[in-house]
Each structure stands twice: as structure tokens, then as C-alpha cells.
Amino acid sequence: MHIPNDRRIEFSGGEIGILFVGNFESSSQLAQSLNDGGLSVLAQNKLQKISYEFAEIELLHLKQRCSKIYLLSFFDGATPALELAQNYSSEIAGLILVEPKLSSNPLSRSARQVKNHLYLIDQPSLFLYPIADDDSLVIADEISSPFIREVVMDYSLKSSQSELPLLIEETLSFIKETQDSDWSSNDSSEDSELIDAEFQSIVGGLSLDQSTPNTFLDQLESSVDEDHFEIPDPALLPIKDRSKRNALFFMTCGPIYALIARVTGFNPFGIEPWPGILALIGGLAYFLYSTRDDFTDDDGAVV
């Protein structure tokens, strides 16, 4: 055991270290019990002000002699502990949060960032809290840790130390269970395998053979291109049928003859203007008759 000054309590142990963040009445007893379990323990004195800067200095100090570091936060120490986990993600093996309380100071920019970036926390996490602890539920729901264990205590550690044996047992069990597992690499490898499997399933249905027969959609598209509708030419075509030309002649000249006879009084037959009117009616009737569609036996429309 090494107690360098009144600012912290330090216990030398194995390569796995645990850093206390926050003030706890029974820090010395808890640190001694965890040290007996083979852990290196670094705890601040209960009179030391809780701050991210102090916790960061202690983390870097513990890092010099430990290969894996766990954070154990108490109450208001949750905010700096979570911020450390966000900023030193690859160097922190896990989080143990005892009745975590997020800072409610609206003027603290650091506290707001911690709340907004909880999803960045991907270390295995252990929560110990009494019934209906809202902050614990919020944090557990927002973080993206692959391993989360929640332990509900009968009493708060702030008011009673009866739960201290449970805290010691759960802490040692959690560290033992997670110390030999690289959760981040396992998670990324699983994601990589899933992406590769999905890619193979997509690529498996594709073919680079250009001689593949056309599909139904290709045939349909080609048939549409061949039988597409052509807009008719609006220009009038010459009438080749002589009978139709004669009908048009009578339809044109009949009214002209009737008009001239009416204006000039020309009446060689004595029945003016009826020859012109009859020529108009006869030419129109014949023209309509010659342009009709042929009758067929079909009941439908003739296309």
C-alpha cells in the first residue's frame, strides 16, 4: 500500500488498474478490497474536488504501470468519468458507474457535450443503482456499449454502506469477465463479416457475361421502340381517285354557278339556280359515299 499524500490513495497491484472518480465515504475500504483481488487502485481523497482535469491526470499516472484501466465513478463523478471514456476510448477497458448523476448545470459546456455524446462510449459497462434511478437508465440507454450489466441495489450507498460487499463482488466479477475480451475488435470484426456477407449475396446475383439472353423487360422495350406511334403528316395529300376529283369539282363549281346565275340573271334552262345546287348536293353525296369505311361482319370497331 502506498499513500503519497492526502490527495489520493494508491494501492499497487497487477497490470489491471482501477481509477476511482468521485468521492466515496468508504473509498479506503473499497480500494483495499479491490487491491486484495489483484488490482492496482488509485483513488482521490474524499476532500478533493471532483473535476475532469484531476481525473485525467490520475488516469495518465495509472496508465504508466497498468495495461488495462477501469473507471469506477461515484455519484457526481459520473460526468468526468464519462468524459474520460469518450476522450480515451481505446485506453479504458470498462466503466463501473455507481449511482451515476449527470451534471445539471446548464452553463457547463463540458456537461452538455458529455450528454450529447454518450453514444461514443463503447466500453463494457456496469451500473449499480437503487430502484428508479433515472440518470442510470438514461445513460444505459444512450451509450453504445456491447456489454452492459445493471445491478439494482436495495439501498443507496449514500445513506448506507450495507451494499458495499455487493459492490466489491460485482466489480471483481465484471473485471474478471471483461479483462480478456477485446470488445471493440470483436464488434468491428462481426460488422465486417456481416458487410462481407451482404456484399457477396449482392454480387453473387450479378454476371459480367454480355451474351446473357435478353430479359422480358428488354424485349418489351425493344417492341415498344419498333411499334411506336408516328404522328401523321398534317399536309394534305393529293387525291388520286378521278371520281373523287370530279365530286370535288361539282361541289366547288355548283355553288359558283348558282351565285353567278343569281347575280347576273343568267337563266338558259329556266330553272336557275337549281342546276348549281343539284351539282353541289350530288358531288357532296358521292364524295362522302366514296370515302366511307368498308362494312365488315365484325361487331367491334374497325382499326
Buried (B, 14 or more C-beta within 10 A) or exposed (E): EEEEEEEBBBBEBBEBBBBBBBBBEBBBEBBBBBBEBEBBBBBBBBEBEBBBEBBBEBBEBBBEEBEBBBBBBBBBBBBBBBBBBBBBEEBBBBBBBBBBBBBEEEEEEBBEEBBEBBEBBBBBBBBBBBEEBEBBEBBBEBBEBBBBBBBEBEEBBEEEBEBBEBBBEBBBBBBEBBBEBEBBEEBEEEEEEEEEEEEEEEEEEEEEEEEEEEEEEEEEEEEEEEEEEEEEEEEEEEEEEEEBEEBBEBBEBBBEBBEBBEEEEEEEEEEBBEBBBBBBEBBBEBBEEEEEEEEEEEEEEEE
